[in-house]
């Protein structure tokens, strides 16, 4: 009797982001990277479940439709701190200079401020909302937000992973018991702290990028 070939789980391809030296400097960074790893595992499992139902992932490298069409992209305080750190300290020229110009020119309601030439400039540190948004069967039409036009073909994040990811970041918001953290997450109380990235004034981040650039050059 032939043995059934074991199905390779999508999680085998997921790796946690590693910024070892920076994680020593910033205690919040490990929390955020753990949360993103958990989120990515959940997305991989969710996509696999949809695939087994006959759905085909339409999203692919190079597609930036949701970055352009979505007028609401929630990001949590720890995510905004992570984006600020990554943009100011990890990006290098010419991307950093281009992003700085884009941030200064960005106006409320514009496509995502971090989209440069159709590419996400902060892709490793993109928010949970971006990581979880996946569309199936056909690519989005120009100007389409598939969440509203064909919700059944948009990935529904797996709650067990989403909650676990939020739990990983809870210490960032204050010293509480594990039970209190769990209560906050299960009741969705952390959502009130989310900020709409499309409505942010990114001028301050452009200034921080300037300051970081001066420090890189030793210009005090």
Secondary structure as the mmCIF struct_conf table of DSSP 4:
data_model
#
loop_
_struct_conf.conf_type_id
_struct_conf.id
_struct_conf.beg_label_comp_id
_struct_conf.beg_label_asym_id
_struct_conf.beg_label_seq_id
_struct_conf.end_label_comp_id
_struct_conf.end_label_asym_id
_struct_conf.end_label_seq_id
HELX_LH_PP_P HELX_LH_PP_P1 UNK A 2 UNK A 9
HELX_RH_3T_P HELX_RH_3T_P1 UNK A 10 UNK A 13
HELX_RH_AL_P HELX_RH_AL_P1 UNK A 20 UNK A 25
HELX_RH_AL_P HELX_RH_AL_P2 UNK A 27 UNK A 52
TURN_TY1_P TURN_TY1_P1 UNK A 53 UNK A 54
STRN STRN1 UNK A 57 UNK A 57
TURN_TY1_P TURN_TY1_P2 UNK A 61 UNK A 62
HELX_RH_AL_P HELX_RH_AL_P3 UNK A 65 UNK A 69
BEND BEND1 UNK A 71 UNK A 71
STRN STRN2 UNK A 74 UNK A 75
HELX_RH_AL_P HELX_RH_AL_P4 UNK A 77 UNK A 85
HELX_RH_PI_P HELX_RH_PI_P1 UNK A 86 UNK A 90
TURN_TY1_P TURN_TY1_P3 UNK A 93 UNK A 94
HELX_RH_AL_P HELX_RH_AL_P5 UNK A 95 UNK A 105
TURN_TY1_P TURN_TY1_P4 UNK A 108 UNK A 109
BEND BEND2 UNK A 110 UNK A 111
HELX_LH_PP_P HELX_LH_PP_P2 UNK A 112 UNK A 112
TURN_TY1_P TURN_TY1_P5 UNK A 113 UNK A 114
STRN STRN3 UNK A 115 UNK A 116
TURN_TY1_P TURN_TY1_P6 UNK A 117 UNK A 118
STRN STRN4 UNK A 119 UNK A 120
TURN_TY1_P TURN_TY1_P7 UNK A 121 UNK A 122
HELX_RH_3T_P HELX_RH_3T_P2 UNK A 123 UNK A 125
HELX_RH_AL_P HELX_RH_AL_P6 UNK A 128 UNK A 132
STRN STRN5 UNK A 135 UNK A 136
BEND BEND3 UNK A 137 UNK A 138
HELX_LH_PP_P HELX_LH_PP_P3 UNK A 139 UNK A 141
TURN_TY1_P TURN_TY1_P8 UNK A 142 UNK A 143
HELX_RH_AL_P HELX_RH_AL_P7 UNK A 146 UNK A 149
HELX_RH_3T_P HELX_RH_3T_P3 UNK A 151 UNK A 153
STRN STRN6 UNK A 154 UNK A 154
HELX_RH_AL_P HELX_RH_AL_P8 UNK A 159 UNK A 169
HELX_RH_3T_P HELX_RH_3T_P4 UNK A 170 UNK A 173
HELX_RH_AL_P HELX_RH_AL_P9 UNK A 178 UNK A 186
TURN_TY1_P TURN_TY1_P9 UNK A 187 UNK A 188
HELX_RH_3T_P HELX_RH_3T_P5 UNK A 189 UNK A 193
STRN STRN7 UNK A 195 UNK A 196
HELX_RH_3T_P HELX_RH_3T_P6 UNK A 197 UNK A 199
TURN_TY1_P TURN_TY1_P10 UNK A 202 UNK A 202
HELX_RH_AL_P HELX_RH_AL_P10 UNK A 203 UNK A 216
TURN_TY1_P TURN_TY1_P11 UNK A 217 UNK A 218
#
